[in-house]
Amino acid sequence: MQSPFKTAELQALLDEMAREAPFPSIDALNARLAQRMQQYNTTPQPELGGLSPDQAAQLLYGDWATVGAFRVTGEAAPEALLAVPIVADARLLMAYLGANGPVKLTPKGNLTRAAVAELAPQLRSEALLEERGGLAPLPVRNEDDVRWLPVLKHILLFGKLATKRKGLLLSARGRALLPDPQVGSLFVELFLTFFRQFDLR
């Protein structure tokens, strides 16, 4: 029975080494293996979406800011970033917290029905979700009735743009990133928080 850890690529490499044997020394064998592995790691693989193993590793293990194949920057035109639904919605909630904070929370830690009633009709992500998915608007009473609102609230908390203290408050960091000229920095913060810190559990 073949080992589940012995892939077709590994078997092909072992067969290739067997055909080239004998090697004059263990050092020569190791050098040939290193050369062959370097070739494999830099060759595009269909199962990796056309990326090589080295490129896939850079994409998966980079920090998206200083190392790796991917960088998140806020260098787009401010008007383009202001139109991004999650950015617009985050600024909406941040402005609401800034004007009304501390915003009362229910015993379960949710926004009150009054806050939900004011915020829900203005959420661009929710409208876009309904439009693209052909979804009928949900009857809204509680925070959990608004598909994007709990996610948005937690992104602000994980990103330290909001904080809980006798309710929900806009943090000093959130206040600094709310003005229009800071939209690029806010976009980066939201993107990295959602994709690298936010946990759906």
Backbone as CSV, one residue per row, in Angstrom:
resi,resn,N_x,N_y,N_z,CA_x,CA_y,CA_z,C_x,C_y,C_z
1,MET,0.843,-1.196,0.000,0.000,0.000,0.000,0.878,1.245,0.000
2,GLN,0.593,2.173,-0.879,1.399,3.393,-0.985,1.102,4.321,0.184
3,SER,2.156,4.933,0.731,1.999,5.878,1.834,1.168,7.065,1.368
4,PRO,0.217,7.560,2.203,-0.580,8.730,1.814,0.260,9.989,1.699
5,PHE,1.482,9.945,2.260,2.350,11.115,2.211,3.225,11.115,0.957
6,LYS,3.196,10.030,0.194,4.033,9.938,-1.000,3.211,10.406,-2.196
7,THR,3.350,11.678,-2.565,2.596,12.234,-3.684,3.190,11.774,-5.004
8,ALA,2.435,12.013,-6.076,2.925,11.645,-7.413,4.219,12.392,-7.733
9,GLU,4.291,13.671,-7.311,5.499,14.455,-7.579,6.699,13.885,-6.827
10,LEU,6.465,13.487,-5.557,7.555,12.913,-4.772,7.995,11.583,-5.351
11,GLN,7.020,10.776,-5.781,7.371,9.487,-6.375,8.172,9.685,-7.657
12,ALA,7.776,10.673,-8.469,8.518,10.954,-9.699,9.943,11.379,-9.384
13,LEU,10.115,12.162,-8.325,11.454,12.603,-7.932,12.296,11.417,-7.475
14,LEU,11.713,10.524,-6.696,12.443,9.345,-6.236,12.819,8.440,-7.418
15,ASP,11.894,8.298,-8.364,12.198,7.489,-9.550,13.339,8.116,-10.349
16,GLU,13.313,9.442,-10.443,14.363,10.140,-11.179,15.717,9.935,-10.506
17,MET,15.739,10.042,-9.174,16.995,9.827,-8.447,17.498,8.394,-8.638
18,ALA,16.555,7.436,-8.674,16.952,6.036,-8.850,17.577,5.817,-10.221
19,ARG,17.031,6.488,-11.237,17.579,6.338,-12.599,18.980,6.943,-12.703
20,GLU,19.234,8.003,-11.926,20.536,8.680,-11.995,21.591,8.011,-11.114
21,ALA,21.147,7.107,-10.228,22.093,6.429,-9.329,23.018,5.507,-10.145
22,PRO,24.213,5.183,-9.599,24.697,5.597,-8.290,25.330,6.997,-8.341
23,PHE,25.269,7.718,-7.222,25.929,9.008,-7.094,27.301,8.788,-6.454
24,PRO,28.258,9.591,-6.855,29.618,9.371,-6.339,29.748,9.579,-4.834
25,SER,28.834,10.375,-4.231,28.914,10.636,-2.787,27.555,11.117,-2.294
26,ILE,27.366,11.084,-0.982,26.134,11.595,-0.399,25.992,13.088,-0.665
27,ASP,27.104,13.800,-0.699,27.067,15.233,-1.004,26.547,15.476,-2.413
28,ALA,26.965,14.637,-3.358,26.498,14.775,-4.737,24.988,14.504,-4.821
29,LEU,24.524,13.486,-4.071,23.086,13.180,-4.043,22.303,14.352,-3.449
30,ASN,22.807,14.887,-2.331,22.125,16.022,-1.695,22.087,17.243,-2.608
31,ALA,23.168,17.476,-3.330,23.216,18.612,-4.249,22.205,18.438,-5.372
32,ARG,22.074,17.214,-5.880,21.117,16.947,-6.961,19.682,17.093,-6.447
33,LEU,19.434,16.605,-5.232,18.107,16.745,-4.642,17.753,18.219,-4.439
34,ALA,18.708,19.003,-3.957,18.474,20.431,-3.735,18.164,21.134,-5.046
35,GLN,18.894,20.758,-6.103,18.665,21.353,-7.417,17.278,21.004,-7.937
36,ARG,16.901,19.718,-7.741,15.594,19.274,-8.237,14.451,19.917,-7.441
37,MET,14.622,20.063,-6.128,13.591,20.684,-5.308,13.451,22.173,-5.632
38,GLN,14.568,22.825,-5.915,14.519,24.230,-6.318,13.724,24.379,-7.608
39,GLN,13.941,23.448,-8.531,13.198,23.477,-9.797,11.700,23.281,-9.534
40,TYR,11.367,22.321,-8.678,9.965,22.060,-8.359,9.319,23.275,-7.695
41,ASN,10.006,23.865,-6.730,9.433,24.973,-5.957,9.251,26.245,-6.768
42,THR,9.905,26.341,-7.911,9.770,27.545,-8.739,8.968,27.291,-10.011
43,THR,8.371,26.107,-10.121,7.578,25.757,-11.306,6.093,25.943,-11.008
44,PRO,5.350,26.663,-11.868,3.901,26.831,-11.648,3.190,25.483,-11.572
45,GLN,2.245,25.375,-10.643,1.502,24.133,-10.442,0.006,24.394,-10.671
46,PRO,-0.642,23.626,-11.518,-2.089,23.834,-11.778,-2.928,23.811,-10.503
47,GLU,-2.577,22.901,-9.565,-3.387,22.793,-8.340,-3.198,23.985,-7.400
48,LEU,-2.221,24.827,-7.694,-2.007,26.054,-6.918,-2.476,27.286,-7.692
49,GLY,-3.349,27.057,-8.649,-3.882,28.175,-9.425,-2.858,28.795,-10.361
50,GLY,-1.869,27.999,-10.772,-0.842,28.516,-11.670,0.340,29.152,-10.950
51,LEU,0.310,29.159,-9.629,1.443,29.679,-8.861,2.447,28.559,-8.601
52,SER,3.687,28.923,-8.392,4.677,27.946,-7.958,4.545,27.773,-6.449
53,PRO,5.069,26.687,-5.867,5.032,26.546,-4.405,5.675,27.727,-3.682
54,ASP,6.765,28.269,-4.224,7.390,29.436,-3.600,6.447,30.638,-3.607
55,GLN,5.771,30.869,-4.728,4.842,31.999,-4.821,3.645,31.806,-3.896
56,ALA,3.134,30.578,-3.818,2.010,30.302,-2.927,2.399,30.543,-1.476
57,ALA,3.621,30.148,-1.109,4.091,30.357,0.265,4.197,31.847,0.571
58,GLN,4.694,32.615,-0.394,4.781,34.066,-0.182,3.400,34.677,0.016
59,LEU,2.427,34.199,-0.764,1.071,34.728,-0.663,0.430,34.367,0.680
60,LEU,0.669,33.134,1.138,0.040,32.655,2.360,0.697,33.191,3.626
61,TYR,2.019,33.344,3.595,2.729,33.632,4.839,3.296,35.045,4.915
62,GLY,3.071,35.868,3.896,3.476,37.261,3.997,2.572,38.007,4.962
63,ASP,3.031,39.166,5.423,2.203,39.938,6.363,1.355,40.990,5.662
64,TRP,1.417,41.035,4.314,0.615,41.937,3.481,1.021,43.395,3.646
65,ALA,2.080,43.630,4.419,2.515,45.008,4.637,3.992,45.190,4.306
66,THR,4.840,44.223,4.712,6.286,44.384,4.506,6.934,43.210,3.784
67,VAL,6.395,41.999,3.933,6.979,40.818,3.287,5.891,40.043,2.567
68,GLY,6.318,39.249,1.575,5.368,38.441,0.826,5.050,39.047,-0.525
69,ALA,4.142,38.373,-1.239,3.830,38.757,-2.615,2.704,39.779,-2.702
70,PHE,2.092,40.112,-1.592,0.876,40.906,-1.604,1.051,42.096,-0.671
71,ARG,0.643,43.284,-1.116,0.706,44.483,-0.281,-0.660,45.182,-0.287
72,VAL,-1.087,45.622,0.890,-2.319,46.402,1.001,-1.913,47.845,1.264
73,THR,-2.326,48.747,0.383,-2.021,50.164,0.572,-3.307,50.969,0.401
74,GLY,-3.278,52.152,0.925,-4.430,53.041,0.778,-4.154,54.144,-0.216
75,GLU,-3.439,53.804,-1.287,-2.971,54.816,-2.229,-3.968,55.118,-3.347
76,ALA,-5.116,54.482,-3.339,-6.136,54.792,-4.353,-6.688,56.186,-4.108
77,ALA,-7.375,56.719,-5.111,-7.978,58.051,-4.975,-8.974,58.037,-3.812
78,PRO,-8.932,59.062,-2.961,-9.825,59.091,-1.795,-11.296,58.898,-2.159
79,GLU,-11.743,59.489,-3.270,-13.149,59.347,-3.634,-13.502,57.888,-3.962
80,ALA,-12.517,57.140,-4.495,-12.761,55.721,-4.779,-12.870,54.927,-3.482
81,LEU,-12.013,55.231,-2.519,-12.045,54.512,-1.245,-13.287,54.855,-0.439
82,LEU,-13.710,56.103,-0.497,-14.914,56.513,0.233,-16.157,55.800,-0.291
83,ALA,-16.092,55.332,-1.541,-17.235,54.646,-2.146,-17.231,53.144,-1.862
84,VAL,-16.147,52.604,-1.286,-16.104,51.174,-0.953,-17.122,50.913,0.159
85,PRO,-18.065,49.989,-0.049,-19.147,49.822,0.927,-18.688,49.616,2.365
86,ILE,-17.700,48.765,2.589,-17.301,48.517,3.974,-16.648,49.746,4.596
87,VAL,-15.966,50.534,3.783,-15.372,51.777,4.288,-16.479,52.767,4.632
88,ALA,-17.436,52.925,3.712,-18.553,53.840,3.965,-19.328,53.421,5.207
89,ASP,-19.563,52.108,5.369,-20.323,51.629,6.517,-19.541,51.784,7.817
90,ALA,-18.247,51.535,7.757,-17.424,51.716,8.954,-17.427,53.173,9.388
91,ARG,-17.314,54.071,8.432,-17.321,55.500,8.768,-18.690,55.931,9.315
92,LEU,-19.745,55.324,8.782,-21.085,55.608,9.287,-21.196,55.216,10.766
93,LEU,-20.769,53.981,11.086,-20.853,53.515,12.467,-19.894,54.299,13.367
94,MET,-18.691,54.595,12.857,-17.730,55.363,13.649,-18.271,56.765,13.947
95,ALA,-18.861,57.404,12.948,-19.424,58.740,13.156,-20.579,58.685,14.148
96,TYR,-21.380,57.617,14.064,-22.497,57.450,14.998,-21.972,57.306,16.429
97,LEU,-20.922,56.513,16.601,-20.339,56.335,17.934,-19.716,57.636,18.429
98,GLY,-19.071,58.353,17.508,-18.458,59.613,17.894,-19.469,60.641,18.348
99,ALA,-20.628,60.643,17.728,-21.659,61.632,18.060,-22.515,61.214,19.240
100,ASN,-22.658,59.910,19.458,-23.614,59.431,20.463,-22.990,58.614,21.595
101,GLY,-21.680,58.365,21.505,-21.043,57.484,22.478,-20.991,58.061,23.877
102,PRO,-20.966,57.204,24.899,-21.065,55.754,24.741,-22.475,55.303,24.342
103,VAL,-22.530,54.480,23.294,-23.806,53.964,22.806,-24.176,52.747,23.641
104,LYS,-25.363,52.760,24.199,-25.791,51.671,25.066,-25.851,50.353,24.291
105,LEU,-25.519,49.279,25.012,-25.596,47.931,24.463,-26.590,47.119,25.278
106,THR,-27.152,46.095,24.658,-28.063,45.199,25.366,-27.248,44.301,26.295
107,PRO,-27.912,43.566,27.176,-27.170,42.630,28.044,-26.336,41.613,27.260
108,LYS,-26.733,41.305,26.030,-25.957,40.377,25.187,-24.812,41.073,24.464
109,GLY,-24.696,42.393,24.634,-23.607,43.128,23.987,-23.945,43.645,22.613
110,ASN,-25.221,43.621,22.235,-25.650,44.098,20.929,-26.080,45.556,21.000
111,LEU,-26.120,46.187,19.837,-26.668,47.535,19.751,-28.167,47.501,20.048
112,THR,-28.658,48.581,20.584,-30.085,48.640,20.897,-30.911,48.720,19.618
113,ARG,-32.201,48.470,19.756,-33.089,48.548,18.598,-33.140,49.959,18.019
114,ALA,-33.037,50.957,18.877,-33.061,52.341,18.385,-31.846,52.618,17.512
115,ALA,-30.663,52.147,17.931,-29.447,52.343,17.141,-29.533,51.577,15.832
116,VAL,-30.036,50.351,15.896,-30.167,49.523,14.691,-31.118,50.189,13.703
117,ALA,-32.239,50.705,14.200,-33.227,51.352,13.330,-32.641,52.554,12.622
118,GLU,-31.721,53.259,13.273,-31.115,54.434,12.649,-30.028,54.052,11.658
119,LEU,-29.246,53.025,11.983,-28.092,52.668,11.158,-28.454,51.786,9.959
120,ALA,-29.324,50.811,10.155,-29.579,49.780,9.135,-29.951,50.343,7.767
121,PRO,-30.841,51.336,7.657,-31.220,51.811,6.321,-30.079,52.487,5.565
122,GLN,-29.011,52.851,6.268,-27.917,53.576,5.621,-26.739,52.675,5.239
123,LEU,-26.787,51.393,5.608,-25.658,50.496,5.368,-25.570,50.100,3.897
124,ARG,-24.497,50.482,3.234,-24.330,50.166,1.811,-24.070,48.682,1.586
125,SER,-23.318,48.050,2.499,-23.023,46.623,2.338,-24.291,45.794,2.350
126,GLU,-25.218,46.161,3.217,-26.473,45.421,3.317,-27.288,45.577,2.033
127,ALA,-27.371,46.798,1.517,-28.118,47.030,0.279,-27.480,46.289,-0.887
128,LEU,-26.142,46.282,-0.934,-25.418,45.599,-2.007,-25.636,44.097,-1.923
129,LEU,-25.623,43.564,-0.710,-25.852,42.134,-0.516,-27.225,41.733,-1.027
130,GLU,-28.224,42.531,-0.721,-29.579,42.235,-1.173,-29.694,42.353,-2.694
131,GLU,-29.029,43.380,-3.238,-29.110,43.614,-4.682,-28.429,42.500,-5.460
132,ARG,-27.207,42.129,-5.061,-26.451,41.122,-5.809,-26.977,39.713,-5.574
133,GLY,-27.477,39.475,-4.374,-27.947,38.130,-4.065,-29.417,37.924,-4.358
134,GLY,-30.087,38.976,-4.817,-31.511,38.866,-5.049,-32.279,38.577,-3.772
135,LEU,-31.741,39.070,-2.658,-32.346,38.794,-1.363,-33.372,39.854,-1.005
136,ALA,-34.440,39.406,-0.416,-35.434,40.360,0.081,-34.923,40.968,1.377
137,PRO,-35.178,42.244,1.601,-34.754,42.849,2.867,-35.378,42.103,4.039
138,LEU,-34.547,41.874,5.063,-35.056,41.215,6.256,-35.808,42.214,7.127
139,PRO,-36.831,41.753,7.827,-37.452,42.652,8.806,-36.437,42.955,9.901
140,VAL,-36.229,44.225,10.176,-35.152,44.639,11.073,-35.722,45.089,12.400
141,ARG,-35.257,44.458,13.457,-35.562,44.911,14.813,-34.274,44.934,15.637
142,ASN,-33.549,43.813,15.596,-32.351,43.654,16.415,-31.094,43.679,15.552
143,GLU,-29.938,43.827,16.208,-28.657,43.870,15.489,-28.459,42.645,14.607
144,ASP,-28.819,41.467,15.129,-28.598,40.232,14.372,-29.500,40.112,13.147
145,ASP,-30.509,40.970,13.030,-31.363,40.966,11.850,-30.686,41.637,10.655
146,VAL,-29.597,42.352,10.898,-28.875,43.078,9.849,-27.588,42.301,9.584
147,ARG,-27.511,41.651,8.416,-26.437,40.691,8.172,-25.045,41.260,8.380
148,TRP,-24.803,42.520,7.979,-23.447,43.061,8.034,-23.145,43.820,9.319
149,LEU,-24.155,44.194,10.069,-23.915,45.060,11.225,-23.097,44.390,12.336
150,PRO,-23.393,43.142,12.736,-22.555,42.503,13.766,-21.104,42.344,13.307
151,VAL,-20.906,41.993,12.027,-19.550,41.858,11.497,-18.821,43.190,11.576
152,LEU,-19.488,44.248,11.142,-18.884,45.580,11.134,-18.504,46.018,12.546
153,LYS,-19.395,45.784,13.493,-19.115,46.162,14.884,-17.873,45.446,15.404
154,HIS,-17.763,44.148,15.103,-16.609,43.390,15.587,-15.317,43.778,14.874
155,ILE,-15.412,44.138,13.590,-14.211,44.621,12.895,-13.683,45.873,13.577
156,LEU,-14.576,46.792,13.939,-14.138,48.016,14.626,-13.520,47.682,15.980
157,LEU,-14.081,46.700,16.677,-13.533,46.322,17.978,-12.184,45.625,17.827
158,PHE,-12.088,44.666,16.883,-10.815,43.969,16.669,-9.727,44.932,16.204
159,GLY,-10.106,45.910,15.380,-9.141,46.875,14.871,-8.862,48.016,15.831
160,LYS,-9.475,47.949,17.026,-9.280,48.983,18.055,-9.708,50.369,17.570
161,LEU,-10.691,50.380,16.674,-11.283,51.635,16.223,-12.469,52.005,17.109
162,ALA,-12.966,51.028,17.842,-14.024,51.242,18.819,-13.656,50.457,20.066
163,THR,-14.258,50.832,21.167,-13.974,50.155,22.431,-15.245,50.083,23.259
164,LYS,-15.286,49.132,24.177,-16.441,49.006,25.067,-16.076,49.595,26.433
165,ARG,-16.811,50.624,26.818,-16.648,51.213,28.150,-17.943,51.937,28.496
166,LYS,-18.748,51.276,29.335,-20.090,51.781,29.645,-20.924,51.937,28.366
167,GLY,-20.682,51.052,27.433,-21.333,51.112,26.133,-20.272,51.010,25.046
168,LEU,-20.638,51.358,23.836,-19.712,51.306,22.708,-19.249,52.716,22.377
169,LEU,-17.917,52.874,22.335,-17.318,54.191,22.122,-16.392,54.180,20.923
170,LEU,-16.271,55.316,20.261,-15.228,55.507,19.258,-13.907,55.700,19.994
171,SER,-12.903,54.916,19.631,-11.605,55.030,20.307,-10.839,56.235,19.780
172,ALA,-9.742,56.569,20.456,-8.894,57.657,19.975,-8.343,57.326,18.588
173,ARG,-8.018,56.064,18.379,-7.521,55.643,17.061,-8.612,55.787,16.004
174,GLY,-9.830,55.395,16.353,-10.945,55.551,15.425,-11.205,57.003,15.102
175,ARG,-11.125,57.867,16.112,-11.344,59.296,15.899,-10.284,59.870,14.943
176,ALA,-9.047,59.380,15.077,-7.968,59.875,14.224,-8.131,59.439,12.771
177,LEU,-8.756,58.267,12.551,-8.897,57.741,11.191,-10.230,58.089,10.539
178,LEU,-11.093,58.782,11.227,-12.414,59.104,10.677,-12.410,60.226,9.640
179,PRO,-11.602,61.276,9.753,-11.656,62.367,8.767,-11.351,61.880,7.346
180,ASP,-11.948,62.534,6.362,-11.772,62.154,4.947,-10.314,61.962,4.536
181,PRO,-9.384,62.849,4.925,-7.998,62.667,4.473,-7.342,61.368,4.960
182,GLN,-7.932,60.733,5.973,-7.356,59.496,6.521,-8.002,58.241,5.943
183,VAL,-8.813,58.392,4.893,-9.564,57.242,4.391,-8.647,56.135,3.885
184,GLY,-7.478,56.484,3.333,-6.552,55.449,2.877,-6.070,54.592,4.027
185,SER,-5.691,55.227,5.124,-5.233,54.489,6.305,-6.370,53.669,6.908
186,LEU,-7.571,54.217,6.885,-8.723,53.484,7.408,-9.007,52.255,6.554
187,PHE,-8.931,52.400,5.232,-9.140,51.264,4.330,-8.169,50.136,4.650
188,VAL,-6.886,50.471,4.803,-5.870,49.456,5.115,-6.201,48.770,6.435
189,GLU,-6.564,49.556,7.433,-6.883,49.001,8.749,-8.070,48.042,8.671
190,LEU,-9.120,48.441,7.968,-10.297,47.591,7.843,-9.984,46.313,7.069
191,PHE,-9.245,46.432,5.979,-8.922,45.282,5.136,-8.099,44.265,5.917
192,LEU,-7.035,44.735,6.571,-6.165,43.822,7.307,-6.897,43.212,8.498
193,THR,-7.724,43.995,9.162,-8.465,43.456,10.306,-9.437,42.379,9.854
194,PHE,-10.172,42.641,8.766,-11.169,41.677,8.305,-10.519,40.382,7.827
195,PHE,-9.448,40.477,7.059,-8.872,39.286,6.446,-7.804,38.605,7.279
196,ARG,-7.232,39.302,8.274,-6.151,38.693,9.036,-6.458,38.523,10.523
197,GLN,-7.431,39.263,11.050,-7.708,39.161,12.488,-9.119,38.678,12.789
198,PHE,-10.058,39.048,11.964,-11.456,38.728,12.238,-11.676,37.234,12.167
199,ASP,-12.343,36.674,13.165,-12.606,35.239,13.242,-14.121,35.056,13.293
200,LEU,-14.689,34.367,12.320,-16.129,34.202,12.239,-16.705,33.432,13.425
201,ARG,-15.844,32.740,14.179,-16.344,32.051,15.372,-16.679,33.021,16.478
